[in-house]
């Protein structure tokens, strides 16, 4: 696939499998949530023993976002589950809502609820029942969604004294894809430190294999550091980890949130195609044991005459 990301971007149907998508599938609200959990499930129309990817959206989004990733992964043979978190603009919950300070925890509980109800979600899609392999589960997320799912990989939130908080890791999760995940809490702006106490992570116990994707032009208004802040999850976590640093990419990483979306400040279809290709290869390696495909994807990036990014692993 060397030298082909621009071609993929022009012709995104490099994955031609038919996909079935059902929404909303409604799960009873986990305790204290107060609003039932709405979920979208997308799956290939054919295939057996299908692995699962649970995707957590960024702030304000919903189960309807991130089509460039969700549709691609489903067409490549993964069941993609997208919950709508309480911060979604589609729910319109005001900032003064008493649940607001705990939304970061509700987000994590949403993902756990999805994992606890995979049978229900599987039965909701016509023809999917009996075709899912519940032993092959990955989590993925963008921005706040990446922070959400990182806890299931073993990341911990530090308390005011710097002590690690509750261990919320989940042994059912075999891998993670962390897109634009914020870094250590030592470098927060005063506003972020006051309003987002959950943004004080420790990655020392994030032992589950993960692919971290960062843009080298992603300058956060929540941090006093530069774009290298987003590489902290790789630098400060143990192996087995990989870091894809995208050249010229800002927070939307070229447009993973959606096609022609206002929040995409750096629209680049070729960059999105690269993310599609490498995340799929990583999921194939960690969930299906396809080391050959992962190594080939990395080699193809290295061989590009003008690469869109750099891949490192440890």
The 8 nearest C-alpha neighbors of each residue, nearest first, counted from 0:
[[1, 3, 299, 2, 296, 4, 295, 300],
 [0, 2, 299, 3, 303, 302, 300, 4],
 [1, 3, 303, 4, 0, 299, 304, 302],
 [4, 2, 6, 1, 5, 0, 7, 8],
 [5, 3, 7, 269, 6, 272, 273, 8],
 [4, 6, 269, 8, 7, 3, 9, 268],
 [7, 5, 3, 9, 4, 8, 10, 269],
 [8, 6, 10, 4, 11, 9, 5, 272],
 [7, 9, 269, 268, 5, 11, 6, 10],
 [10, 8, 6, 7, 11, 5, 268, 269],
 [9, 11, 7, 8, 12, 6, 13, 5],
 [12, 10, 7, 8, 13, 9, 14, 272],
 [13, 11, 14, 10, 15, 7, 71, 8],
 [12, 14, 11, 15, 7, 10, 71, 8],
 [15, 13, 12, 74, 16, 75, 71, 11],
 [14, 16, 12, 13, 17, 74, 75, 18],
 [17, 15, 74, 14, 18, 43, 75, 44],
 [16, 18, 44, 43, 74, 15, 19, 45],
 [19, 17, 43, 44, 42, 74, 16, 73],
 [18, 20, 42, 41, 44, 43, 21, 17],
 [21, 19, 41, 40, 42, 18, 22, 39],
 [20, 22, 40, 39, 124, 23, 41, 19],
 [23, 21, 39, 24, 38, 40, 20, 37],
 [22, 24, 38, 37, 39, 25, 21, 40],
 [23, 25, 38, 22, 37, 39, 26, 123],
 [26, 24, 37, 36, 23, 38, 35, 27],
 [25, 27, 36, 35, 28, 37, 24, 38],
 [26, 28, 35, 36, 29, 25, 34, 37],
 [29, 27, 35, 36, 34, 32, 26, 33],
 [28, 30, 32, 27, 31, 112, 108, 109],
 [31, 29, 32, 28, 33, 108, 105, 27],
 [30, 32, 33, 29, 28, 98, 105, 34],
 [33, 31, 30, 34, 29, 28, 105, 98],
 [32, 34, 31, 28, 35, 30, 29, 98],
 [35, 33, 32, 28, 36, 85, 27, 29],
 [36, 34, 28, 27, 26, 37, 25, 33],
 [35, 37, 26, 28, 25, 27, 34, 38],
 [38, 36, 25, 23, 83, 24, 82, 35],
 [39, 37, 82, 24, 23, 81, 83, 25],
 [38, 40, 22, 81, 23, 62, 21, 80],
 [41, 39, 80, 21, 20, 79, 81, 38],
 [42, 40, 20, 79, 19, 78, 73, 21],
 [41, 43, 78, 73, 19, 18, 44, 77],
 [44, 42, 18, 45, 73, 74, 76, 17],
 [43, 45, 18, 17, 19, 42, 46, 16],
 [46, 44, 43, 47, 17, 16, 76, 18],
 [45, 47, 49, 43, 48, 44, 130, 76],
 [46, 48, 130, 49, 131, 45, 129, 132],
 [49, 47, 132, 131, 130, 50, 46, 129],
 [48, 50, 131, 132, 47, 77, 130, 78],
 [51, 49, 135, 77, 132, 136, 78, 131],
 [52, 50, 78, 136, 77, 79, 137, 135],
 [51, 53, 137, 79, 138, 136, 78, 80],
 [54, 52, 80, 138, 79, 81, 139, 137],
 [55, 53, 139, 81, 140, 138, 80, 52],
 [56, 54, 144, 140, 139, 81, 82, 53],
 [57, 55, 144, 60, 140, 141, 61, 54],
 [58, 56, 144, 143, 142, 141, 60, 59],
 [59, 57, 60, 143, 86, 56, 87, 144],
 [58, 60, 87, 88, 86, 57, 61, 89],
 [59, 61, 87, 58, 57, 56, 64, 88],
 [62, 60, 83, 63, 87, 64, 56, 84],
 [61, 63, 81, 83, 82, 64, 39, 38],
 [64, 62, 61, 65, 66, 39, 60, 81],
 [65, 63, 66, 62, 61, 256, 257, 60],
 [64, 66, 256, 257, 67, 68, 255, 69],
 [65, 67, 69, 70, 68, 64, 257, 256],
 [68, 66, 65, 255, 70, 69, 257, 71],
 [69, 67, 71, 66, 70, 65, 72, 275],
 [68, 70, 66, 72, 71, 67, 65, 79],
 [71, 69, 73, 66, 72, 68, 67, 74],
 [72, 70, 74, 68, 73, 69, 67, 75],
 [71, 73, 75, 69, 74, 77, 70, 68],
 [72, 74, 77, 42, 70, 75, 76, 71],
 [73, 75, 16, 71, 72, 76, 14, 43],
 [76, 74, 72, 73, 14, 77, 71, 16],
 [75, 77, 73, 74, 43, 49, 72, 78],
 [78, 76, 73, 50, 72, 51, 49, 79],
 [77, 79, 42, 51, 73, 41, 52, 50],
 [80, 78, 52, 41, 40, 53, 51, 77],
 [79, 81, 40, 53, 39, 54, 52, 78],
 [82, 80, 62, 39, 54, 38, 53, 55],
 [83, 81, 38, 62, 37, 84, 39, 80],
 [82, 84, 61, 62, 37, 38, 87, 81],
 [85, 83, 86, 87, 106, 82, 61, 109],
 [84, 86, 87, 102, 83, 90, 92, 106],
 [87, 85, 59, 84, 58, 88, 92, 102],
 [88, 86, 59, 60, 89, 85, 61, 90],
 [87, 89, 59, 91, 90, 60, 86, 61],
 [88, 90, 87, 91, 61, 60, 59, 86],
 [91, 89, 88, 87, 92, 85, 86, 84],
 [90, 92, 88, 89, 93, 87, 86, 85],
 [91, 93, 90, 96, 94, 86, 85, 88],
 [94, 92, 95, 96, 91, 99, 86, 90],
 [93, 95, 96, 99, 92, 97, 98, 100],
 [94, 96, 93, 97, 99, 98, 92, 100],
 [97, 95, 98, 93, 94, 99, 92, 100],
 [98, 96, 99, 95, 100, 101, 94, 93],
 [97, 99, 96, 101, 100, 102, 32, 31],
 [98, 100, 102, 101, 97, 96, 94, 95],
 [101, 99, 102, 98, 97, 103, 96, 195],
 [100, 102, 99, 104, 103, 98, 105, 97],
 [101, 103, 105, 99, 104, 100, 106, 98],
 [102, 104, 106, 101, 105, 107, 147, 197],
 [105, 103, 107, 106, 102, 101, 108, 147],
 [106, 104, 102, 108, 107, 103, 109, 101],
 [107, 105, 109, 103, 104, 108, 84, 102],
 [106, 108, 104, 110, 109, 105, 147, 111],
 [107, 109, 105, 111, 106, 110, 112, 104],
 [110, 108, 106, 112, 107, 111, 105, 113],
 [111, 109, 113, 107, 112, 108, 114, 106],
 [110, 112, 108, 114, 113, 109, 115, 107],
 [111, 113, 115, 109, 110, 114, 108, 116],
 [114, 112, 110, 116, 111, 115, 117, 109],
 [115, 113, 111, 112, 116, 117, 110, 171],
 [114, 116, 112, 113, 117, 111, 118, 110],
 [115, 117, 113, 119, 118, 114, 112, 120],
 [118, 116, 120, 119, 114, 121, 115, 113],
 [119, 117, 121, 116, 120, 122, 128, 115],
 [118, 120, 122, 116, 117, 121, 123, 26],
 [121, 119, 117, 123, 122, 118, 116, 24],
 [120, 122, 118, 128, 123, 119, 127, 117],
 [121, 123, 128, 119, 120, 124, 118, 127],
 [124, 122, 120, 121, 119, 125, 24, 21],
 [125, 123, 127, 122, 121, 21, 126, 120],
 [126, 124, 127, 123, 122, 128, 19, 121],
 [125, 127, 128, 124, 44, 122, 130, 129],
 [128, 126, 124, 130, 125, 121, 129, 122],
 [127, 129, 122, 121, 130, 126, 131, 124],
 [128, 130, 131, 127, 121, 47, 48, 132],
 [131, 129, 47, 48, 127, 128, 49, 132],
 [132, 130, 49, 48, 129, 133, 50, 47],
 [131, 133, 48, 49, 134, 50, 135, 130],
 [134, 132, 135, 131, 136, 50, 51, 117],
 [133, 135, 132, 136, 171, 50, 172, 173],
 [136, 134, 50, 286, 133, 132, 51, 173],
 [137, 135, 51, 172, 173, 52, 50, 134],
 [138, 136, 174, 52, 172, 175, 173, 51],
 [137, 139, 53, 175, 52, 54, 148, 176],
 [140, 138, 176, 54, 175, 177, 53, 55],
 [139, 141, 145, 144, 55, 54, 177, 56],
 [140, 142, 178, 145, 144, 57, 56, 179],
 [141, 143, 179, 145, 180, 144, 57, 178],
 [144, 142, 57, 146, 145, 58, 141, 147],
 [143, 145, 140, 55, 141, 147, 56, 57],
 [144, 146, 140, 141, 177, 142, 180, 147],
 [147, 145, 143, 149, 144, 148, 180, 142],
 [148, 146, 144, 145, 107, 149, 150, 143],
 [147, 149, 150, 151, 145, 146, 138, 144],
 [150, 148, 152, 146, 151, 154, 147, 145],
 [151, 149, 154, 153, 152, 148, 167, 168],
 [150, 152, 168, 169, 148, 149, 153, 167],
 [153, 151, 149, 207, 150, 168, 205, 154],
 [152, 154, 205, 168, 150, 204, 151, 206],
 [155, 153, 150, 205, 202, 149, 204, 201],
 [156, 154, 201, 200, 163, 164, 150, 166],
 [155, 157, 200, 164, 199, 163, 197, 201],
 [158, 156, 163, 161, 162, 164, 199, 200],
 [157, 159, 161, 160, 162, 164, 163, 156],
 [160, 158, 161, 157, 162, 196, 199, 163],
 [161, 159, 158, 162, 157, 163, 164, 199],
 [162, 160, 157, 158, 159, 163, 199, 156],
 [161, 163, 157, 158, 160, 164, 159, 156],
 [164, 162, 157, 155, 156, 158, 161, 165],
 [165, 163, 156, 157, 155, 158, 162, 166],
 [164, 166, 167, 155, 163, 156, 157, 168],
 [165, 167, 168, 155, 164, 153, 150, 154],
 [168, 166, 151, 150, 165, 169, 153, 155],
 [167, 169, 151, 153, 152, 166, 150, 170],
 [170, 168, 151, 171, 172, 167, 152, 153],
 [169, 171, 172, 168, 173, 151, 152, 207],
 [170, 172, 169, 173, 136, 134, 135, 114],
 [173, 171, 136, 137, 170, 169, 174, 138],
 [172, 174, 137, 136, 171, 207, 135, 286],
 [175, 173, 137, 208, 209, 207, 172, 285],
 [174, 176, 209, 138, 139, 137, 177, 210],
 [175, 177, 139, 210, 209, 211, 178, 138],
 [178, 176, 211, 145, 140, 139, 180, 210],
 [177, 179, 141, 212, 180, 211, 145, 140],
 [180, 178, 142, 213, 141, 212, 229, 181],
 [181, 179, 142, 145, 178, 229, 177, 146],
 [182, 180, 229, 179, 228, 142, 183, 146],
 [183, 181, 231, 228, 229, 232, 180, 184],
 [182, 184, 185, 200, 199, 231, 186, 181],
 [183, 185, 199, 186, 187, 198, 200, 182],
 [186, 184, 183, 187, 199, 182, 222, 192],
 [187, 185, 184, 223, 222, 224, 188, 183],
 [188, 186, 222, 184, 192, 221, 191, 185],
 [187, 189, 222, 191, 190, 221, 223, 192],
 [190, 188, 192, 191, 193, 187, 221, 194],
 [191, 189, 193, 188, 192, 194, 221, 187],
 [192, 190, 188, 194, 195, 193, 221, 189],
 [191, 193, 189, 190, 187, 195, 194, 196],
 [194, 192, 190, 191, 195, 189, 196, 188],
 [193, 195, 191, 192, 190, 196, 189, 100],
 [194, 196, 191, 197, 198, 192, 193, 190],
 [197, 195, 198, 192, 194, 199, 193, 191],
 [196, 198, 195, 199, 156, 200, 103, 157],
 [199, 197, 196, 195, 184, 200, 156, 183],
 [200, 198, 184, 157, 197, 156, 183, 196],
 [201, 199, 156, 155, 157, 183, 198, 202],
 [200, 202, 155, 203, 154, 156, 157, 199],
 [201, 203, 236, 154, 205, 204, 235, 232],
 [202, 204, 236, 201, 205, 235, 237, 154],
 [203, 205, 153, 206, 202, 154, 236, 201],
 [206, 204, 153, 154, 202, 152, 203, 207],
 [205, 207, 204, 237, 153, 208, 152, 238],
 [206, 208, 152, 205, 174, 209, 173, 153],
 [209, 207, 239, 174, 240, 206, 175, 173],
 [210, 208, 175, 240, 174, 176, 211, 207],
 [209, 211, 241, 176, 242, 240, 177, 175],
 [210, 212, 177, 242, 178, 176, 241, 243],
 [213, 211, 243, 178, 242, 179, 244, 177],
 [214, 212, 244, 179, 229, 245, 243, 230],
 [215, 213, 248, 245, 217, 249, 216, 244],
 [214, 216, 226, 246, 217, 248, 247, 245],
 [217, 215, 249, 248, 214, 247, 226, 218],
 [216, 218, 249, 226, 250, 214, 215, 219],
 [219, 217, 226, 225, 216, 220, 249, 250],
 [220, 218, 221, 222, 217, 226, 225, 250],
 [219, 221, 222, 218, 223, 188, 191, 187],
 [222, 220, 219, 188, 191, 187, 223, 190],
 [223, 221, 187, 188, 224, 186, 219, 220],
 [222, 224, 186, 188, 187, 225, 221, 220],
 [225, 223, 222, 228, 186, 226, 227, 218],
 [224, 226, 227, 218, 228, 223, 219, 222],
 [225, 227, 217, 218, 228, 215, 216, 229],
 [226, 228, 229, 230, 225, 215, 231, 224],
 [229, 227, 182, 226, 230, 231, 225, 224],
 [228, 230, 181, 182, 227, 231, 213, 180],
 [229, 231, 227, 228, 233, 232, 234, 213],
 [232, 230, 234, 182, 233, 229, 228, 235],
 [233, 231, 230, 235, 234, 236, 182, 202],
 [234, 232, 231, 236, 230, 235, 242, 240],
 [235, 233, 231, 232, 236, 230, 237, 202],
 [234, 236, 232, 233, 202, 231, 203, 237],
 [237, 235, 202, 203, 233, 234, 205, 232],
 [238, 236, 206, 203, 239, 205, 235, 240],
 [239, 237, 240, 313, 236, 206, 208, 312],
 [238, 240, 208, 313, 237, 209, 207, 241],
 [241, 239, 238, 209, 208, 313, 312, 210],
 [240, 242, 312, 210, 311, 211, 313, 209],
 [243, 241, 211, 311, 310, 212, 210, 244],
 [242, 244, 310, 212, 309, 211, 245, 213],
 [245, 243, 213, 309, 308, 214, 212, 242],
 [246, 244, 308, 214, 248, 307, 215, 213],
 [245, 247, 308, 248, 215, 307, 214, 244],
 [248, 246, 216, 215, 245, 214, 249, 265],
 [249, 247, 214, 252, 216, 246, 245, 215],
 [248, 250, 217, 216, 214, 252, 251, 265],
 [249, 251, 217, 252, 179, 214, 248, 218],
 [250, 252, 254, 263, 253, 249, 255, 256],
 [253, 251, 248, 250, 249, 254, 214, 255],
 [252, 254, 266, 267, 265, 251, 271, 270],
 [253, 255, 266, 251, 263, 256, 252, 257],
 [254, 256, 257, 65, 67, 251, 271, 253],
 [257, 255, 65, 254, 64, 251, 66, 260],
 [258, 256, 65, 255, 260, 66, 254, 67],
 [257, 259, 260, 254, 256, 67, 255, 66],
 [260, 258, 257, 261, 263, 254, 266, 262],
 [261, 259, 262, 258, 263, 257, 256, 254],
 [260, 262, 263, 259, 264, 257, 258, 256],
 [263, 261, 260, 264, 251, 256, 254, 259],
 [264, 262, 251, 254, 261, 260, 265, 266],
 [265, 263, 262, 266, 249, 251, 261, 253],
 [266, 264, 253, 263, 249, 267, 248, 252],
 [267, 265, 253, 254, 263, 264, 268, 259],
 [266, 268, 253, 270, 269, 265, 271, 254],
 [269, 267, 8, 271, 270, 272, 266, 253],
 [268, 270, 5, 8, 272, 4, 271, 267],
 [271, 269, 273, 272, 267, 268, 253, 274],
 [272, 270, 268, 274, 273, 269, 253, 255],
 [273, 271, 275, 269, 270, 274, 8, 4],
 [272, 274, 270, 276, 271, 275, 4, 277],
 [275, 273, 271, 277, 272, 276, 278, 270],
 [276, 274, 272, 273, 278, 277, 279, 271],
 [275, 277, 273, 279, 274, 278, 272, 280],
 [276, 278, 280, 274, 279, 275, 281, 273],
 [279, 277, 281, 280, 275, 276, 274, 282],
 [280, 278, 282, 276, 277, 281, 275, 283],
 [279, 281, 293, 283, 277, 278, 282, 292],
 [282, 280, 278, 284, 283, 279, 293, 277],
 [283, 281, 279, 285, 284, 280, 286, 278],
 [282, 284, 280, 287, 281, 289, 286, 285],
 [285, 283, 289, 288, 290, 281, 282, 287],
 [284, 286, 282, 283, 288, 287, 281, 174],
 [285, 287, 135, 283, 282, 284, 288, 50],
 [288, 286, 283, 289, 284, 285, 282, 135],
 [287, 289, 284, 285, 290, 286, 283, 291],
 [290, 288, 284, 283, 291, 287, 292, 293],
 [291, 289, 284, 293, 292, 288, 294, 283],
 [290, 292, 294, 289, 293, 295, 284, 296],
 [293, 291, 295, 290, 294, 289, 280, 296],
 [294, 292, 280, 296, 290, 295, 291, 281],
 [295, 293, 297, 291, 296, 292, 298, 290],
 [294, 296, 298, 292, 293, 297, 299, 291],
 [297, 295, 293, 299, 294, 298, 292, 277],
 [298, 296, 294, 300, 299, 295, 293, 301],
 [297, 299, 295, 301, 300, 296, 294, 302],
 [300, 298, 1, 302, 296, 297, 301, 295],
 [301, 299, 297, 298, 303, 302, 306, 296],
 [300, 302, 298, 299, 303, 297, 306, 309],
 [303, 301, 299, 300, 298, 304, 1, 2],
 [302, 304, 306, 305, 300, 2, 301, 1],
 [305, 303, 306, 302, 2, 301, 300, 307],
 [304, 306, 303, 307, 302, 2, 308, 300],
 [307, 305, 303, 308, 304, 300, 301, 309],
 [306, 308, 246, 245, 305, 270, 309, 300],
 [309, 307, 245, 246, 244, 306, 243, 310],
 [308, 310, 244, 243, 245, 311, 307, 306],
 [311, 309, 243, 242, 244, 308, 297, 312],
 [310, 312, 242, 241, 243, 309, 313, 244],
 [313, 311, 241, 240, 242, 310, 239, 238],
 [312, 238, 240, 239, 241, 311, 237, 242]]
